[in-house]
Amino acid sequence: MSPLTMRRALTACLLPLALLLSSMPSRALEVSPVKGYQVKFDKTKAMEVHKVWAVCGNSYCGSTPAGKHADIELTGRVRELNIFANDKAQVVGSEIVAREYAEVAKRRGGQLINQAKGSSGPFIYRFGRPDGGNDWLVLKDNFEGYYTLVVVQEAERENTVTISAKDMANALKAEGDVALYIEFETAKAELLPAGQGVVKEIVTLLRDEPQLKLSIEGHTDNTGNAAENQRLSQARAEAVMKAVVAQGIDAKRLSAVGHGQTYPIADNRKDAGRAKNRRVELVRKG
């Protein structure tokens, strides 16, 4: 059994593997660390559910009354950053850190949506986007000399999640594969215009690394008939391959495979999980 096949077997129905991405466009990311602090840890996951145990505000907690604790779930691309003081002499209290982030978040249009108690957080800020979606910023004190920032960029169901050629290269080197969320016509293999942006990044990746060969592999959720899902996943993988070849990439460097609903990476009982399972993976060959 190859390492990839073994990992797929072990991670069926689990959350997707972490992708080491270099950047994530987001207004929330414009919120900078407090003076004297810097980012020393930075990781990003595509299409993740991030839970924050916090005191509820007037919404985002379902049936939990305001003022009571509950898990607030934020779904999308998740970026986690740990912020450390440059040296002990520059350490400031949590009240100052919370105040600084609150002021900057407010200037960037952020709205505090939970009822944080004290100065250690978590503080959850919502940033509305022009497309109607939201970005989220979560700040919390770890009580160990550093703070954690989590930025969540929402992605609508079935929408393309943009990832750069550099991000793909990093993930392929680290894991051997990378999951892409490309927009197709519902239940069809026709790429929508929004999905062409990901195709261009795949082309850039292959041009930047002329020795790289890839298997393009389609996956679905478990909705509907298994045989039809197998056919659809194969057709979508072939559609991506065809679009890449159309931009001048040698077809001999590529192959297309459909796995249907065989290898889920999230819970198919929930919409967010099914959205993660509907994906196209690039797998390094050789």
Backbone bond lengths (Angstrom), bond angles and torsions (degrees), N, CA, C in turn:
res aa  C-N    CA-C-N  psi(-1)  N-CA   C-N-CA  omega(-1)  CA-C   N-CA-C  phi
1 M - - - 1.468 - - 1.531 109.12 -
2 S 1.335 116.16 129.81 1.460 119.50 -179.52 1.519 109.98 -71.48
3 P 1.354 118.01 159.63 1.475 120.56 178.47 1.523 112.32 -57.04
4 L 1.356 116.98 -38.12 1.462 119.65 -179.29 1.515 111.15 -66.72
5 T 1.341 116.43 -44.86 1.467 120.02 179.13 1.514 110.98 -62.39
6 M 1.331 116.82 -40.69 1.462 120.69 178.98 1.517 110.76 -63.48
7 R 1.334 116.51 -42.48 1.469 119.39 -178.30 1.523 110.56 -67.15
8 R 1.335 116.21 -37.80 1.467 118.71 178.55 1.522 110.35 -62.91
9 A 1.323 116.27 -41.42 1.459 119.76 179.96 1.516 110.93 -63.65
10 L 1.331 116.59 -37.87 1.460 120.18 -176.86 1.521 113.05 -77.45
11 T 1.364 115.72 -26.61 1.460 118.30 -174.21 1.520 113.27 -103.33
12 A 1.335 117.85 8.56 1.463 119.78 177.54 1.520 109.84 -55.96
13 C 1.328 115.12 130.95 1.470 122.95 179.66 1.530 113.88 70.80
14 L 1.341 118.76 9.09 1.460 120.95 176.66 1.509 109.55 -101.20
15 L 1.344 116.61 172.67 1.456 121.39 178.29 1.518 109.91 -68.86
16 P 1.368 118.64 153.11 1.458 121.22 -177.54 1.513 112.20 -64.48
17 L 1.322 115.93 154.05 1.458 121.53 178.75 1.518 109.76 -67.18
18 A 1.327 116.50 151.32 1.462 121.64 179.10 1.512 110.22 -66.79
19 L 1.348 114.72 138.26 1.458 121.32 173.74 1.514 107.86 -108.76
20 L 1.307 116.57 131.66 1.454 120.03 178.34 1.524 108.20 -87.68
21 L 1.322 116.16 94.97 1.455 121.91 -175.88 1.520 110.42 -103.60
22 S 1.313 114.99 149.87 1.460 118.98 -173.73 1.515 113.41 -87.51
23 S 1.333 117.73 -23.95 1.460 118.07 -177.13 1.515 109.96 -158.54
24 M 1.331 116.28 159.12 1.448 121.96 176.25 1.521 107.80 -147.09
25 P 1.356 118.56 108.97 1.457 120.07 -179.39 1.518 110.58 -59.29
26 S 1.308 117.08 127.42 1.450 120.94 -178.63 1.518 109.60 -170.17
27 R 1.319 116.63 134.57 1.466 119.46 175.82 1.517 110.10 -63.02
28 A 1.330 116.29 -32.34 1.458 119.61 -179.23 1.522 111.45 -63.22
29 L 1.345 117.00 -30.14 1.454 119.72 -179.04 1.514 112.57 -72.25
30 E 1.330 116.98 -11.74 1.452 119.73 176.43 1.532 111.09 -73.07
31 V 1.324 116.76 -10.06 1.454 121.03 176.28 1.528 108.15 -75.62
32 S 1.318 117.01 113.16 1.459 121.89 -172.42 1.524 111.35 -93.22
33 P 1.335 116.82 157.16 1.462 119.72 177.24 1.523 111.76 -63.23
34 V 1.318 115.77 158.83 1.455 122.19 176.10 1.529 109.10 -61.61
35 K 1.322 116.56 146.15 1.461 121.33 179.35 1.533 109.74 -54.01
36 G 1.339 115.55 132.83 1.454 120.17 -178.59 1.508 113.61 94.74
37 Y 1.343 117.16 -5.95 1.456 121.84 178.27 1.525 109.74 -113.67
38 Q 1.318 116.79 155.80 1.455 120.42 178.47 1.524 110.28 -147.30
39 V 1.353 114.69 158.35 1.458 120.99 178.95 1.531 109.13 -79.46
40 K 1.330 116.90 125.78 1.459 121.03 177.75 1.520 112.45 -119.41
41 F 1.313 117.04 -1.75 1.462 121.32 177.49 1.510 107.40 -149.19
42 D 1.330 117.29 131.46 1.456 120.64 -174.81 1.521 108.36 -149.39
43 K 1.338 117.52 117.21 1.455 119.97 175.94 1.524 109.20 -139.24
44 T 1.333 115.35 153.76 1.453 120.76 -176.91 1.518 110.10 -133.77
45 K 1.322 115.63 141.88 1.453 121.76 175.86 1.524 108.29 -123.33
46 A 1.320 115.69 138.43 1.459 119.53 177.64 1.527 109.62 -90.25
47 M 1.334 115.95 134.25 1.462 122.27 175.92 1.520 112.45 52.51
48 E 1.290 115.26 69.33 1.462 122.65 -178.48 1.522 109.25 -121.73
49 V 1.322 116.25 156.96 1.462 122.20 171.24 1.520 107.25 -104.13
50 H 1.322 116.70 118.88 1.461 121.15 179.50 1.523 108.49 -107.71
51 K 1.339 116.31 123.43 1.454 121.57 -179.64 1.524 110.34 -102.75
52 V 1.326 115.66 134.02 1.463 121.11 178.96 1.526 108.15 -121.81
53 W 1.331 117.53 117.96 1.456 121.98 177.13 1.523 107.10 -79.87
54 A 1.319 116.15 108.33 1.462 119.85 -171.09 1.517 110.53 -147.86
55 V 1.325 115.22 167.26 1.461 121.77 175.89 1.519 108.23 -80.29
56 C 1.330 116.98 125.06 1.461 121.24 -173.95 1.520 112.22 -67.86
57 G 1.336 114.08 147.23 1.454 120.80 169.68 1.516 108.03 -93.77
58 N 1.319 116.77 -141.03 1.465 119.90 -178.49 1.523 112.74 -90.48
59 S 1.348 117.00 -0.72 1.459 120.36 179.69 1.523 108.81 -155.69
60 Y 1.368 115.94 -176.28 1.464 123.26 177.71 1.531 113.48 69.01
61 C 1.305 118.04 11.04 1.465 119.82 179.20 1.523 112.08 -126.83
62 G 1.305 117.48 13.25 1.460 119.44 179.49 1.518 111.31 62.14
63 S 1.330 116.03 -124.08 1.463 120.68 -176.85 1.528 113.50 -87.87
64 T 1.349 117.23 -2.72 1.465 119.73 -179.57 1.528 110.06 -71.10
65 P 1.332 118.54 127.09 1.470 120.89 -178.40 1.530 111.57 -64.52
66 A 1.325 115.61 151.34 1.459 120.91 175.14 1.520 109.73 -58.63
67 G 1.322 116.34 139.30 1.444 121.43 -179.38 1.521 114.18 93.73
68 K 1.347 117.40 -8.69 1.456 121.84 178.44 1.533 110.09 -103.77
69 H 1.326 115.99 151.37 1.457 120.11 179.19 1.532 111.47 -76.00
70 A 1.331 115.51 145.95 1.461 122.01 174.90 1.517 108.33 -164.24
71 D 1.341 115.97 163.38 1.460 120.54 172.53 1.523 108.62 -77.78
72 I 1.312 117.02 118.56 1.458 121.78 173.61 1.523 106.36 -94.64
73 E 1.332 117.74 120.00 1.461 121.87 -175.43 1.521 110.74 -98.83
74 L 1.334 115.58 126.44 1.460 123.12 177.50 1.525 107.00 -119.19
75 T 1.334 117.34 126.31 1.460 121.11 -173.89 1.520 111.17 -117.23
76 G 1.322 116.72 133.89 1.454 121.73 178.06 1.510 110.14 156.50
77 R 1.314 116.63 -155.07 1.457 120.72 174.52 1.517 107.98 -82.41
78 V 1.312 116.07 126.56 1.464 121.80 -172.11 1.525 110.06 -110.22
79 R 1.315 116.11 125.64 1.460 121.26 174.72 1.528 109.00 -117.59
80 E 1.319 116.02 125.75 1.459 121.75 -178.82 1.524 109.81 -114.08
81 L 1.330 116.07 130.01 1.454 121.83 -179.47 1.520 109.12 -129.32
82 N 1.307 117.21 134.66 1.457 121.34 173.05 1.522 108.88 -103.77
83 I 1.337 115.83 130.60 1.461 122.54 -173.42 1.527 109.14 -111.86
84 F 1.324 115.77 121.40 1.463 121.68 -178.95 1.524 110.40 -116.66
85 A 1.336 116.28 151.31 1.458 120.96 172.30 1.522 108.81 -70.22
86 N 1.346 116.32 144.04 1.461 120.54 179.18 1.520 111.98 -62.41
87 D 1.317 116.68 -35.81 1.462 121.45 173.46 1.520 108.13 -156.68
88 K 1.330 116.08 165.32 1.461 120.11 -173.57 1.521 112.45 -61.49
89 A 1.312 116.89 -28.57 1.463 120.20 -178.43 1.517 111.50 -66.31
90 Q 1.342 116.56 -20.18 1.459 120.24 -176.45 1.527 112.98 -99.68
91 V 1.313 117.34 3.83 1.459 120.50 179.50 1.522 110.19 -65.62
92 V 1.329 116.26 132.05 1.462 120.82 177.75 1.524 108.09 -120.72
93 G 1.300 116.39 164.33 1.455 120.78 -178.41 1.509 112.99 -72.14
94 S 1.333 115.63 159.66 1.458 120.50 -179.04 1.522 112.22 -62.75
95 E 1.326 117.55 -28.37 1.466 119.68 178.02 1.523 110.81 -62.09
96 I 1.330 116.75 -41.04 1.464 120.72 -179.78 1.522 110.27 -68.98
97 V 1.345 117.02 -43.73 1.457 120.49 179.18 1.531 110.48 -60.28
98 A 1.335 116.06 -46.62 1.470 120.18 -179.89 1.521 110.91 -62.10
99 R 1.332 116.79 -41.55 1.466 120.42 -179.67 1.522 111.56 -65.06
100 E 1.357 116.32 -43.02 1.465 120.11 -178.77 1.526 110.86 -62.44
101 Y 1.327 116.98 -45.70 1.457 119.59 179.81 1.524 111.27 -66.98
102 A 1.319 117.17 -36.70 1.463 120.14 178.83 1.522 110.55 -62.48
103 E 1.327 117.10 -41.98 1.464 120.64 -178.88 1.519 111.74 -67.51
104 V 1.348 115.82 -43.65 1.465 118.67 -179.59 1.526 110.50 -68.74
105 A 1.331 117.59 -41.77 1.462 120.70 178.72 1.525 110.77 -59.77
106 K 1.320 116.86 -41.49 1.457 120.63 179.27 1.524 110.91 -62.57
107 R 1.340 116.98 -41.97 1.467 120.29 179.18 1.521 111.43 -64.71
108 R 1.339 116.48 -29.65 1.461 120.43 -180.00 1.530 111.98 -87.53
109 G 1.308 117.43 3.74 1.456 120.58 178.92 1.509 114.37 90.51
110 G 1.328 117.59 13.51 1.456 120.88 -179.71 1.511 112.82 -78.17
111 Q 1.321 116.58 146.67 1.467 123.06 179.35 1.526 109.16 -122.35
112 L 1.332 117.45 125.13 1.458 121.42 176.44 1.526 108.34 -71.28
113 I 1.338 117.14 123.56 1.472 118.89 -173.66 1.528 113.49 -110.47
114 N 1.331 118.10 -7.40 1.463 118.49 177.21 1.525 110.03 -114.81
115 Q 1.297 116.88 166.07 1.461 121.82 -179.82 1.530 108.50 -97.81
116 A 1.322 115.30 79.19 1.463 119.15 -179.31 1.518 110.44 -68.09
117 K 1.342 116.45 138.26 1.456 121.60 177.28 1.524 108.79 -109.15
118 G 1.334 116.67 132.54 1.454 120.17 -178.38 1.514 111.44 78.94
119 S 1.325 116.16 -164.51 1.459 120.88 -175.14 1.518 113.48 -113.59
120 S 1.338 117.65 3.51 1.462 119.61 -177.31 1.515 112.96 -94.98
121 G 1.341 117.14 -10.71 1.453 120.73 178.07 1.532 112.21 84.61
122 P 1.347 116.52 -165.76 1.461 124.95 8.10 1.530 112.88 -74.65
123 F 1.329 114.58 148.98 1.461 122.63 173.21 1.519 106.83 -110.99
124 I 1.325 117.04 127.26 1.465 121.52 -177.15 1.527 108.75 -115.74
125 Y 1.326 116.62 115.98 1.465 122.14 -179.43 1.519 109.63 -109.73
126 R 1.314 115.84 137.31 1.467 121.79 176.84 1.526 109.55 -106.78
127 F 1.346 116.33 134.76 1.461 123.11 177.25 1.527 107.77 -120.24
128 G 1.319 117.24 111.69 1.458 120.64 178.81 1.519 111.19 -70.06
129 R 1.336 116.69 142.22 1.461 122.00 179.02 1.520 110.22 -108.01
130 P 1.339 117.75 156.48 1.467 121.01 178.83 1.523 113.38 -60.08
131 D 1.363 117.62 -27.59 1.461 120.15 -179.54 1.521 113.31 -81.35
132 G 1.334 116.21 3.80 1.458 120.44 179.08 1.514 114.27 93.67
133 G 1.335 117.48 -10.89 1.450 121.18 176.90 1.518 111.82 -84.55
134 N 1.310 116.27 -175.00 1.463 122.04 -178.98 1.515 111.18 -132.07
135 D 1.320 115.53 150.67 1.454 122.61 164.04 1.521 106.16 -112.05
136 W 1.332 115.72 150.52 1.458 120.80 -176.23 1.520 109.96 -127.99
137 L 1.319 115.90 141.44 1.455 121.92 174.86 1.524 108.42 -122.58
138 V 1.326 116.84 125.61 1.462 122.26 177.92 1.526 108.15 -117.14
139 L 1.320 116.17 126.72 1.465 122.24 177.97 1.517 109.00 -119.22
140 K 1.346 116.05 131.52 1.467 118.69 175.95 1.524 110.02 -147.77
141 D 1.322 114.40 148.36 1.453 122.95 177.41 1.529 108.19 -88.63
142 N 1.330 116.92 127.50 1.466 120.82 179.93 1.524 113.03 -89.15
143 F 1.324 117.08 -2.66 1.471 122.61 178.51 1.524 112.30 60.72
144 E 1.316 117.81 21.68 1.461 121.85 178.21 1.527 110.62 -129.21
145 G 1.317 116.32 27.16 1.454 120.68 178.08 1.511 114.66 88.63
146 Y 1.333 117.53 6.82 1.462 118.12 177.41 1.529 109.79 -147.32
147 Y 1.326 114.69 166.89 1.461 122.08 -179.15 1.524 109.10 -120.53
148 T 1.307 115.75 153.54 1.460 120.80 176.37 1.517 109.60 -113.83
149 L 1.326 115.03 131.89 1.454 122.17 171.89 1.521 107.41 -110.67
150 V 1.317 117.13 133.35 1.456 121.26 173.80 1.525 107.21 -124.16
151 V 1.329 116.44 124.93 1.458 121.93 177.93 1.519 107.89 -112.32
152 V 1.326 116.89 126.39 1.460 122.04 179.80 1.522 108.68 -116.59
153 Q 1.325 116.01 121.80 1.458 121.88 176.81 1.523 107.74 -103.72
154 E 1.321 116.56 110.56 1.461 120.48 -178.41 1.518 111.07 -61.19
155 A 1.322 115.65 145.73 1.460 121.86 172.16 1.522 107.32 -130.08
156 E 1.318 117.38 124.73 1.455 120.37 -178.46 1.529 110.59 -68.96
157 R 1.298 116.00 154.54 1.466 122.05 178.94 1.522 109.88 -55.44
158 E 1.329 115.91 131.45 1.463 125.09 177.92 1.531 112.99 73.31
159 N 1.322 119.33 -0.96 1.459 120.00 -178.21 1.521 111.24 -83.10
160 T 1.322 114.40 152.19 1.439 120.51 176.02 1.522 110.64 -67.45
161 V 1.337 116.80 135.65 1.453 122.43 171.13 1.523 106.77 -105.56
162 T 1.332 117.11 114.23 1.450 121.43 -174.33 1.515 111.19 -71.31
163 I 1.332 115.04 137.46 1.456 121.51 177.07 1.521 107.20 -142.68
164 S 1.316 117.71 136.23 1.459 121.46 -174.55 1.517 111.44 -82.48
165 A 1.336 115.57 163.82 1.460 120.91 176.17 1.527 110.69 -59.09
166 K 1.327 116.32 -37.98 1.468 120.19 178.95 1.520 110.86 -64.61
167 D 1.340 116.94 -41.57 1.459 121.00 177.05 1.530 110.46 -60.32
168 M 1.342 115.70 -44.07 1.463 119.91 179.53 1.526 110.80 -60.98
169 A 1.334 116.14 -45.51 1.466 120.62 -179.10 1.522 110.90 -60.47
170 N 1.334 116.67 -43.18 1.468 120.39 179.62 1.526 111.27 -62.22
171 A 1.336 116.20 -43.49 1.462 120.18 -178.96 1.526 111.53 -67.46
172 L 1.329 116.88 -40.04 1.461 120.54 179.39 1.526 111.30 -64.50
173 K 1.323 116.25 -37.77 1.461 119.83 178.30 1.530 111.31 -69.98
174 A 1.327 115.78 -37.29 1.463 119.81 -176.83 1.522 113.16 -79.46
175 E 1.348 116.68 -39.66 1.463 120.85 -171.36 1.524 114.21 -119.58
176 G 1.335 117.19 -21.43 1.461 120.24 -176.24 1.509 113.62 90.69
177 D 1.324 117.36 -8.72 1.461 121.44 177.85 1.517 109.52 -153.89
178 V 1.334 116.35 162.18 1.454 121.34 178.52 1.518 108.65 -147.20
179 A 1.327 116.66 134.49 1.468 122.12 179.96 1.521 109.84 -89.60
180 L 1.331 115.97 132.44 1.456 122.46 178.12 1.530 108.93 -117.45
181 Y 1.307 115.81 144.52 1.465 121.26 178.76 1.521 107.29 -115.31
182 I 1.337 115.00 96.89 1.450 123.13 -171.37 1.520 109.29 -108.52
183 E 1.306 116.65 137.92 1.462 120.68 -175.29 1.526 111.48 -84.85
184 F 1.336 115.13 122.62 1.452 123.02 175.92 1.534 109.08 -119.07
185 E 1.328 115.74 165.29 1.464 119.59 167.38 1.524 108.05 -60.43
186 T 1.328 116.80 140.91 1.456 120.61 -178.56 1.520 111.36 -56.23
187 A 1.350 115.72 126.42 1.469 123.64 178.36 1.525 112.86 61.75
188 K 1.349 117.36 19.06 1.461 121.35 179.20 1.529 109.29 -131.84
189 A 1.337 115.90 173.50 1.456 120.82 -178.73 1.529 112.55 -106.27
190 E 1.336 117.60 11.37 1.457 120.32 179.58 1.522 110.53 -81.16
191 L 1.326 116.47 122.21 1.459 120.86 177.45 1.525 109.83 -67.85
192 L 1.336 116.47 132.97 1.452 120.67 172.61 1.530 109.33 -83.65
193 P 1.334 118.09 159.79 1.472 120.45 -178.61 1.520 113.74 -51.45
194 A 1.346 117.56 -37.69 1.471 120.22 -179.43 1.519 111.90 -62.94
195 G 1.341 116.88 -27.78 1.452 120.54 -179.43 1.517 113.93 -76.10
196 Q 1.336 117.15 -16.31 1.458 120.22 -178.30 1.528 111.53 -67.60
197 G 1.334 116.98 -25.57 1.461 119.72 179.25 1.511 111.66 -63.34
198 V 1.352 117.42 -39.06 1.452 121.33 178.12 1.525 110.03 -68.27
199 V 1.324 116.85 -38.58 1.464 120.75 177.66 1.526 110.28 -58.94
200 K 1.323 117.08 -43.24 1.469 120.64 179.29 1.523 111.02 -61.16
201 E 1.336 116.67 -37.47 1.462 119.56 179.27 1.531 110.71 -69.27
202 I 1.333 117.28 -35.46 1.467 120.01 175.96 1.526 109.70 -63.21
203 V 1.320 116.21 -42.76 1.464 121.15 178.65 1.526 110.20 -61.53
204 T 1.316 116.85 -44.06 1.470 120.91 178.21 1.521 110.65 -60.38
205 L 1.327 116.29 -43.75 1.466 121.35 177.98 1.518 110.86 -56.81
206 L 1.329 117.25 -47.34 1.462 121.45 -176.40 1.521 111.85 -70.80
207 R 1.305 117.31 -30.75 1.464 120.06 176.01 1.520 111.32 -73.45
208 D 1.329 115.96 -36.55 1.468 119.85 178.96 1.524 111.67 -70.30
209 E 1.343 116.73 -28.22 1.464 121.29 -178.61 1.531 108.77 -124.79
210 P 1.332 117.16 80.94 1.477 121.41 -172.47 1.518 115.09 -62.81
211 Q 1.341 118.42 -16.73 1.467 120.67 179.21 1.531 112.04 -91.74
212 L 1.311 117.12 -7.14 1.466 121.20 -175.24 1.523 111.25 -74.15
213 K 1.327 115.69 134.33 1.458 122.36 173.38 1.530 108.21 -121.80
214 L 1.328 116.04 141.00 1.457 120.35 -173.58 1.519 112.30 -130.49
215 S 1.321 114.74 144.67 1.454 122.15 165.82 1.526 106.71 -100.25
216 I 1.333 116.94 124.41 1.460 122.39 178.74 1.522 107.06 -97.91
217 E 1.345 117.09 116.56 1.458 121.04 -168.15 1.527 111.79 -123.89
218 G 1.330 115.47 122.56 1.454 121.38 -177.83 1.515 112.40 -91.03
219 H 1.347 115.94 145.56 1.464 122.70 178.93 1.526 108.87 -138.77
220 T 1.320 116.68 150.57 1.462 121.94 177.24 1.528 110.17 -127.78
221 D 1.329 115.77 174.01 1.461 119.40 168.06 1.528 107.40 -84.49
222 N 1.325 117.66 -170.20 1.470 119.97 -176.11 1.527 112.52 -100.80
223 T 1.325 116.94 15.48 1.462 120.37 178.07 1.528 109.87 -71.39
224 G 1.318 116.59 131.88 1.456 120.23 177.03 1.521 113.30 86.32
225 N 1.335 114.35 -158.74 1.459 122.58 -174.06 1.519 111.37 -83.40
226 A 1.340 117.20 134.22 1.462 121.37 -176.79 1.524 111.59 -61.67
227 A 1.329 117.42 -41.12 1.467 120.57 -179.28 1.523 110.92 -65.28
228 E 1.321 116.33 -39.85 1.460 120.08 178.17 1.526 110.80 -67.70
229 N 1.330 116.67 -37.68 1.465 119.76 176.92 1.524 111.23 -63.64
230 Q 1.338 116.88 -36.87 1.456 121.14 176.56 1.533 110.13 -62.50
231 R 1.317 115.92 -46.24 1.467 120.36 179.68 1.523 111.11 -62.34
232 L 1.353 116.41 -43.83 1.455 120.66 -178.28 1.525 111.39 -64.13
233 S 1.332 116.74 -43.20 1.465 119.70 -178.60 1.528 110.98 -64.01
234 Q 1.343 116.68 -37.70 1.465 120.26 177.68 1.522 110.47 -66.30
235 A 1.325 116.03 -43.60 1.468 120.17 -179.42 1.522 111.80 -63.94
236 R 1.328 117.03 -38.01 1.470 119.98 179.79 1.523 111.04 -69.99
237 A 1.334 117.12 -39.75 1.459 119.85 176.47 1.527 110.04 -61.56
238 E 1.328 116.60 -42.65 1.463 120.53 179.45 1.530 111.50 -66.74
239 A 1.337 117.14 -35.01 1.458 120.64 178.53 1.528 111.32 -64.42
240 V 1.334 116.19 -41.62 1.467 119.73 177.77 1.519 109.96 -65.68
241 M 1.329 116.90 -44.42 1.460 120.60 178.86 1.531 110.68 -59.52
242 K 1.311 117.16 -45.31 1.465 121.48 179.46 1.524 111.45 -60.52
243 A 1.344 116.29 -40.95 1.463 120.04 -179.57 1.529 111.35 -66.87
244 V 1.340 116.30 -35.94 1.471 120.52 178.82 1.527 110.00 -69.60
245 V 1.336 117.20 -45.10 1.470 122.02 179.72 1.529 110.33 -62.10
246 A 1.334 116.78 -35.88 1.467 121.17 -179.65 1.520 112.42 -62.03
247 Q 1.348 116.78 -19.17 1.464 120.57 179.32 1.529 112.09 -99.88
248 G 1.346 116.16 20.09 1.447 120.25 170.00 1.509 117.11 98.92
249 I 1.318 118.63 6.50 1.468 121.40 178.71 1.532 109.41 -86.05
250 D 1.322 117.43 135.00 1.458 122.86 -179.82 1.530 110.41 -63.09
251 A 1.323 116.68 124.58 1.461 121.42 -178.32 1.527 112.09 -62.50
252 K 1.343 117.67 -22.09 1.461 120.43 -179.86 1.524 112.43 -67.75
253 R 1.332 116.61 -16.18 1.469 120.54 179.00 1.520 111.95 -86.52
254 L 1.321 116.77 -3.18 1.465 120.81 -172.24 1.522 111.73 -129.90
255 S 1.319 114.80 154.42 1.456 121.74 168.90 1.516 107.47 -142.14
256 A 1.329 117.47 159.17 1.459 122.13 -178.70 1.528 109.59 -126.07
257 V 1.322 116.20 130.56 1.465 121.93 -177.96 1.530 109.01 -135.96
258 G 1.314 116.87 140.44 1.457 121.27 174.34 1.514 111.16 -112.42
259 H 1.331 116.98 131.79 1.471 121.04 179.86 1.529 111.90 -110.67
260 G 1.325 117.35 -3.18 1.454 119.19 -178.70 1.514 112.12 58.70
261 Q 1.325 116.73 -133.14 1.475 122.23 -176.78 1.525 112.34 -98.20
262 T 1.345 116.96 14.26 1.469 121.56 -171.33 1.519 114.07 -67.09
263 Y 1.345 118.19 -35.11 1.458 121.14 -172.53 1.534 111.80 -120.92
264 P 1.322 118.77 71.76 1.478 119.34 177.09 1.526 110.86 -69.50
265 I 1.300 116.26 148.92 1.469 120.52 175.81 1.527 111.31 -116.72
266 A 1.328 116.87 4.70 1.461 121.56 179.55 1.527 108.33 -152.46
267 D 1.313 115.81 174.21 1.459 123.14 -174.53 1.528 110.42 -75.76
268 N 1.326 117.28 114.50 1.465 121.63 -179.46 1.529 113.43 -71.93
269 R 1.323 117.51 -6.10 1.468 119.94 179.50 1.525 112.20 -78.54
270 K 1.329 116.94 -12.18 1.464 121.06 -177.04 1.520 110.59 -121.13
271 D 1.345 116.54 150.32 1.462 120.99 -179.84 1.523 111.39 -57.80
272 A 1.345 116.46 -44.23 1.461 119.93 -178.07 1.524 110.88 -62.67
273 G 1.327 116.83 -38.22 1.454 120.56 178.69 1.515 111.91 -67.96
274 R 1.324 116.83 -43.05 1.467 119.66 178.98 1.520 110.70 -63.51
275 A 1.350 117.32 -36.62 1.467 120.54 177.97 1.518 111.29 -61.92
276 K 1.335 117.69 -37.30 1.464 121.18 178.80 1.526 111.42 -69.81
277 N 1.328 115.76 -33.99 1.462 119.65 -177.45 1.524 112.64 -74.63
278 R 1.321 118.09 -23.99 1.464 121.46 177.23 1.530 107.86 -82.14
279 R 1.299 116.18 92.90 1.463 119.95 -171.28 1.525 110.46 -148.20
280 V 1.329 114.61 166.34 1.468 123.04 169.97 1.505 106.80 -121.27
281 E 1.327 118.10 126.85 1.449 121.30 179.82 1.520 110.86 -105.70
282 L 1.321 115.44 141.37 1.460 121.16 167.43 1.524 107.30 -98.03
283 V 1.327 116.60 128.26 1.458 121.88 -179.41 1.530 108.36 -121.89
284 R 1.319 115.79 126.13 1.465 120.33 178.58 1.537 109.65 -66.68
285 K 1.326 116.44 133.01 1.462 122.45 179.22 1.521 110.22 -102.29
286 G 1.324 116.30 133.31 1.460 119.72 176.99 1.509 112.58 83.01
